[in-house]
């Protein structure tokens, strides 16, 4: 009998088992409740680390940082988030997820003339681009009713930008301020409560001219009730991969695991983890999957051959063919049912979105440098929730 039960549970783990509830005393395998979730990195629209890449062999240039900030700002304008937001909203409209985790939800502000070089007594407040407001406007135009149910501020950086240069009077500077948020959206029929948010205590810091720029990361979480079932929905964005950042990403993943350790509801953890199954086990993916979190992508493949790549398109988003070659954006489930050292996910349908030619904007931009991931889940729950 134990062998039969073990076999049935093994089949269920890969999402193929559709039997009615078993006689187990601890949990129900009734799969009649569906929850659809999505993760999407919006992408600021330019490589922010351009200001860190000064050629050590070049002669000193006091205008290096303002010039690079101007270059970055111009690329950001060309990648046209208002246009991309329409394409992102179309993907949401096509899939209609109950809950959405958004990363890189930026607020771009400007001050002209800038006062950064005078000590920045007045931070920039003139809004140039509010990514959240723009995306919500596009969703509303499609008559979709999504609400912001949780938001967490991460990086908030202001730097001088070379706005113009007059040979007679010298350079003219504006200040540009960028603020990054993680956001959870929910459809209006999804009840949410118990919002928690935090920034990770370990983050990347780097001197840029006279200031230390702090690239903070964090997470945000809510309790969500979807079709009568309760879940803990968590959204995060972890530090970049690579030797320069690996220790920071590892520390952030460990902190997240620790923060969620005492949760009793089924956890749906989404985000841009900047880590793939191919990375060392010390990376975020290995740490999280090693703590009883099931990656739904391979479960949802059902025999299909699809690597599920989500990162990254070229900086300016005009590459003709998709160049995605890493799977960094994930949906994990932790469903501790008491009697098993496993997370039982149940049947899954998972797909990558925003990576097809039809996903592009009218002018040929990819919606983001990241593709999104959508998954439909039917997660077994403890019997007391039935």
N, C-alpha and C positions, 0 to 999 in steps of 0.2 A: 504493500500500500504506500509506504514511504517513497519507494522508487517511482511509482506512478505519479504521486503528488509532485516530486522533484522534477519529473519530466514535463508535467503540465506547466509548472512555474517557469521552467526554462524556456518553453515555447512562448509563454506570455511576455517574457522579458524582451523578446525580439518583435513583439507587437502583433503576433499572428493568432493569439488565442482569443476566442470569442465565446467561450462557454459561459453559462449562467453562474451565479454565485455558488461557491463551494460550501461545505459544511464546516470549514475552519472556524474556530471560536473567536479569532481575533480580527479578521478583516473580511471585507466584502469585495468580490471580483465583479460585481455588477458594473457594466460598462455603458450605462445609459445616459451618463452626463458628459457633455462635451465642453471643452474650453479651447478657444483658439487664441494663440498669442503670437506676437511679432517682436523682433528686435531690429533696429535700424540706426546706424550711425549716419547723421546728416552731413557731416564733412563741412568744415569751415570754408573750404574752397581754395586753399593754398597751403604750401609747406611752411609752417610756422618756424621750423628749425633753420630756415634760411639765415636768420640773423645770428646764428651760432657758427656759421661755416666760413669765417674769414680766412683767407689764404695766408698762412703764416709767413710765406715768402714775399708777400706784397708789402710795399712801403706803408707805413702807418697812415691811416686816413681818418681824421676826426669826424668825418661825415659817414663813416661806414654804417653805423647802426641806423641813422635816419634814412640813408639811401636804401638799405635792405628792407626796412619797414615799408617804405614807399613801394618798392618792387613787390613785396608780398601783398600789400593792400590792392595794388592794381590787378594782380592775378586773381585775388578774391572777388573783385568786381566783375572780371571777365567770366568767371565760373558761375555767376548769376544765380544766386540762391532763389530769388523769387520765381525764376523760370523753372529751376529744378524742383521747387516745392510743389508745382503743379503735377509733375511726374510722380513724385513721392505720394502725393494725395491720391493719384490714380491707382497706385499699387495698393494703398490702404482700402480704397473703395472696392477694388476687385476682390480683395480677400476678407474684408470686414472682420478683423481680429477683435476679440473682446478686450484685450489688454495689449498695450504697446509700450515697449521700453525704447526710449530715444536717447542716443548719446550725441555729443557735440552739438548741443542746441545752443547756438551762440547769440550773444547780444553784442553788436558792434557799435561803439560810440566814438565821437570825434570832438575835438576842441580846436577852434581856429580863431585867433592864433593860439598856439599851444604854450603852456607854461612849465612843461616838464623840466626844461633846462634851468628854470628858476627855482627848482625844488618841488614842482608839481603841487602848489598850494590848493588848486581847484581841479579835482579829477574830472575827466571828460564826461559830459552828460548828454550831449546831443546825439540822439539815436539815429544811426545810419541804417542798420539792418537788425531787426528783431526776428530771429529765425522761428521762434515759437509762434509769435503773432502771425507771421506770414503763412506758416503751415496750417495753423488753425483757420485762417481766412480761406485757404484753398479747400480745406475739408468742409467748411460751412458752405462754400460755393457749390459743392457736390451734395449738399443737403445731408451731410453726415454729422451725427451728434456725438462728438467726442469731447471729453472734459479733461482738464489737467487735474489729476488727483494727487500728485506728489512731484516735488521739484527740489533739486539740491544744487547749490552753487559750488563750483570747483575752482578752476583757475580764474583769476581776475588780474590782468596785466595791462599796464599802460606804458607806451614808449613814444618817443618823438619820431615824427615822420617828416622827411624833406618834402615840402609842398612846392617850393619853387626856388630858383637861384638867380639872383641879379648880380652881374659882375660889379656893379657900382655899390650896391647896398649889402650884398652878401646873401646868405641863405635865409629862407623863411620856413618856419616849422609849424606844423600842426601836431597835435597829440592824438594818438589812436589808442583806444581802450577796448580790449576784448574780454568778455566774460563767458565762461563755459558752464553749461548746466546739464545734468542728467534729469530726464523727465519721464513720468509715467502718464500715459493717456488711457482712459477707459471709456467704453461706450456708456451712454447715459443710463442704460438698464443694468449696469454692473454696480453693485453697492460696494463701497470701499471704506476702510477705517484703519486706525492704528498705523498712521504714517510714521516711519522712522527714516532718518537720513544721517549721513556722516561723511566726513572726509578721512581718508587713510592717513595715519600719522607719519608714514614714510612716503616721500614723494621726491621727484626730480627737481633739483635746484641748480641754477647755473648763473654766474655773473654775466650780465649784459651791460657793458659800460659801467656806470656808477651804481647800478642797482642789481639786486639778486632776484631773478625771475623764478617764481615758484609755480611749477606745473602740477597743481593739485589734482587728485582724482578722488572719486567717492562712489557712494551707492545710495539708492533710495528704495524703499520697500513699503508695500501696503498689504493689508488683508483684503481679499476680494471675494465676493460671493457671485458666482456665475452659475445660473440655472440650478440654484439650490445647493451648490457645493462651495465649500470655503477653501481658499488657497492663500499661501503667502507668496506674493509676486515681487520679485527683486530684480532691479536693473542696475548694472554697473559698467564702468569703463576703466580698465586697468592700464598700467603703463606699457610703453612700447616694448617690443622684443629686442634682443641683441645684448652683447656683453656690457654695454654702457648702462643698460637699464634693468638687466636680469634680476639683480638682487632686490631692486625696488618692486618690480612686478611680483616676485615671490613673496615679499613681505606683505604686499597688498592682498594677494590671494589668501595668505594665511590669516590675515586680519578678518577678511570677509567670512572665511570658514568659521572662525571663532565667534564672530557676531551672530551667525546663523545656527550655531550648534544647538541651542536650546529651543529652537522653533519646533512646534508639534504639528502644525498644519503641513500638508503637502507643499513643498517649496517648488516654485517654478522660477528658476534663476536664468536671466537673459542678459545679454550685453556684448560689448566688444571687449574680448579678453586679451587681444593681441597675443594669443597663444594657440597653437594647433596641436593635434595628436602627434604630429611629427617632432614636436619640440621635446627636449629632455623632460624627464618626469618631475624635475624640480621647477618647471614652468607652471604657469597658472592652470593650464589644462590638466596636467598630470596630478597636481595637488588636489584640484577640485574633484576630478573623476575618481581619485583615490580615497575620497571621503564620502563614498556612497551616493554620489551624484551621477545620474545616468544621462549621457549625451543622447538626445533624442534623434539626432540626424541619422546615424547608422541604423537605428531601430526603424525609422520611417522610410528607409530606402526600399525595403521589401524586395531585395534581389536586384534592384537597379544599380547600374554603375554610374555613379555621379559623385565626384569628389567634394561637392558642396562648397567650392571656393567662394569666398566673400571679399577678399582683399587682394590687391588694390588696383584701381584704375589709375591712369596717369594723372599727374597733378592738375592739368588744365581740363581734363575730362573730355577731350575731343578725340581720343584714340578711336579709330574706326572699329576695330574688333576688341572685344573684351580681353583684358590682360590679367584678370583675376587668377591668382595662383596660390593663395593661402586660405585656409579655413580658420578665421579668427573670431567670427561672430557665432555664438552658440546659444542653444536653449538646453538647459539642464533641468532635471527633475530629481528631487530627493523626496522619497515617499516611504518613510520609515513606518512599517506596519507592526512593529513590536516584536513579532516572533521570528522575523527573518533578517539576516544581515545583508539585505539587498534592497534596492529601490525598484519597485514594480511599476512600470510605466503604463502598460497596457497598449492597445493599438495606437499607432501614431501615423499621421500623414504630415510629412515635412517637405518644404520646398524653398529654394532660393528665389528671391524676387529682385527685380531691378538689374538683372544681368543679361537681358535679351536686347536685341536691336530695337524691338518695339517699345522697350522701356525708355528709350532716349527722348529728350526734349525735341521740339520742332527744329531747333538750331543745331542739334546733334550732340548735345551734352549728355553724359551719363547722369542719372539722378544723384549719385554720390560716388565717392571713390570706393565705398563699401556697398556690396549688395546686402539686402536684408534677408532675414530668415523668418518664415511663418510655419507654425506647427499647430495641428489640431490634435488634441490629446483627450484621452478618456482614462483618467487616472483612478485606480482603485483606492478606496479610502477605508479607514476603520469603521466597523459596523455602527458605532455610536453616532456617526454622521448621517446614516441612512434614515 
